[in-house]
Each structure stands twice: as structure tokens, then as C-alpha cells.
């Protein structure tokens, strides 16, 4: 009996800690940080944590679009890194000493794939996330932490 009550207490404590973390993530998201890949990752993280088996089809579609966009943006950034590093290291030289055409072709293909991505309706995702947070009473935790 004592072990069971300890296990229940630990479960409640872990739920409280998780709710606190999710409330902090929501607060960060809503505090105007609505640009860049970090914002998109936070949207995905919160959707994964707050979602359940009954995610509406429109939200699933928006999350799939967002996931694809994040992946392509990360690939695009990773492809640009060596080009940027090369040109920073060789700014005094006039012409590249090796062929960048293959890398540039990959960058262009990724750029085109990003342009072909379906848009992500962030307002719909935020609205759904806030509804889920309200259901879990996370919004009151944001207010009480101030």
C-alpha cells in the first residue's frame, strides 16, 4: 500500500513538472517568438505533447506541412554552411579553387522543394494548441507563474 501511494505521488509530481515545462514552452511561443525554425520546432513539440489520438484532419495536414518545411529548411541550412564557410575562408581570392556546381545544384533543388511546400497555417495550429492547453488547464499555470 505504501509503495502504491509513493508511486502515485511520483506520477503526480512528474505530471506537475511536465505541465510546468509545457506551460513555459507555450509562454515562450506566445511571447512574440513567431519566426524561424525554432518557433516551428516548438509548434511541433507542443503538438506532440498536447495531441491525442483524435487530432482533427486539418491539424494533421498542417502538422505534416510544418514537418516537411522544417526538414527542408534544415537541409537547406546544412547545404549552405559549407558554401558560407568556404567563401568566408577565401574572401581575398577572386575565384573558387574547386567546383561548387554539384553543391549549388543541391541547394537549388532544396530551394525549389521549399517553394513547392504547401503553406502552414500557423494561426490554425496555435488556436488548436491553445484549445488543448486550455483543456489541460495549462493557461492558468502561465498566468499564475507571472
KAZINOR-V981156 format. One record per backbone hydrogen bond with DSSP energy under -0.5 kcal/mol. CO is the residue of the C=O (numbers start at 1). NH is the residue of the N-H. E is the energy in kcal/mol with one decimal. If there is no record, write none. Layout:
CO | NH | E
CO | NH | E
This chain:
1 | 5 | -2.1
2 | 6 | -2.2
3 | 7 | -2.6
4 | 8 | -2.4
5 | 9 | -2.3
6 | 10 | -2.5
7 | 11 | -2.2
8 | 12 | -2.5
9 | 13 | -2.2
10 | 14 | -2.5
11 | 15 | -2.1
12 | 16 | -2.2
13 | 17 | -2.5
14 | 18 | -2.5
15 | 19 | -2.7
16 | 20 | -2.1
17 | 21 | -2.3
18 | 22 | -2.8
19 | 23 | -2.5
20 | 24 | -2.2
21 | 25 | -2.4
22 | 26 | -2.5
23 | 27 | -2.5
24 | 28 | -2.5
25 | 29 | -2.4
26 | 30 | -2.4
27 | 31 | -0.9
28 | 31 | -0.8
28 | 33 | -0.8
29 | 32 | -0.6
32 | 34 | -1.2
35 | 39 | -0.6
36 | 40 | -1.4
37 | 41 | -2.6
38 | 42 | -2.3
39 | 43 | -2.2
40 | 44 | -2.1
41 | 45 | -2.7
42 | 46 | -2.8
43 | 47 | -2.4
44 | 48 | -2.4
45 | 49 | -2.2
46 | 50 | -2.9
47 | 51 | -1.8
52 | 55 | -0.5
56 | 60 | -2.5
57 | 61 | -2.4
58 | 62 | -2.2
59 | 63 | -2.7
60 | 64 | -2.3
61 | 65 | -2.4
62 | 66 | -2.4
63 | 67 | -2.6
64 | 68 | -2.3
65 | 69 | -2.4
66 | 70 | -2.6
67 | 71 | -2.3
68 | 72 | -2.5
69 | 73 | -2.6
70 | 74 | -2.3
71 | 75 | -2.2
72 | 76 | -2.7
73 | 77 | -2.4
74 | 78 | -2.4
75 | 79 | -2.3
76 | 80 | -1.9
77 | 81 | -1.6
78 | 82 | -0.7
79 | 83 | -0.7
80 | 84 | -2.8
81 | 85 | -2.6
82 | 86 | -2.4
83 | 87 | -2.4
84 | 88 | -2.2
85 | 89 | -2.2
86 | 90 | -1.6
88 | 91 | -0.8
90 | 93 | -0.7
98 | 100 | -0.5
100 | 104 | -2.8
101 | 105 | -2.1
102 | 106 | -1.9
103 | 107 | -2.3
104 | 108 | -2.5
105 | 109 | -2.4
106 | 110 | -2.3
107 | 111 | -2.5
108 | 112 | -2.5
109 | 113 | -2.1
110 | 114 | -2.4
111 | 115 | -2.2
112 | 116 | -1.6
113 | 117 | -0.6
114 | 117 | -0.9
119 | 121 | -0.5
120 | 122 | -1.3
121 | 125 | -1.8
122 | 126 | -3.0
123 | 127 | -2.4
124 | 128 | -2.3
125 | 129 | -2.8
126 | 130 | -2.8
127 | 131 | -2.0
128 | 132 | -2.4
129 | 133 | -2.8
130 | 134 | -2.4
131 | 135 | -2.2
132 | 136 | -1.7
133 | 138 | -3.0
133 | 139 | -0.6
134 | 137 | -1.3
137 | 141 | -0.5
138 | 142 | -1.5
139 | 143 | -2.0
140 | 144 | -2.3
141 | 145 | -1.2
143 | 146 | -1.0
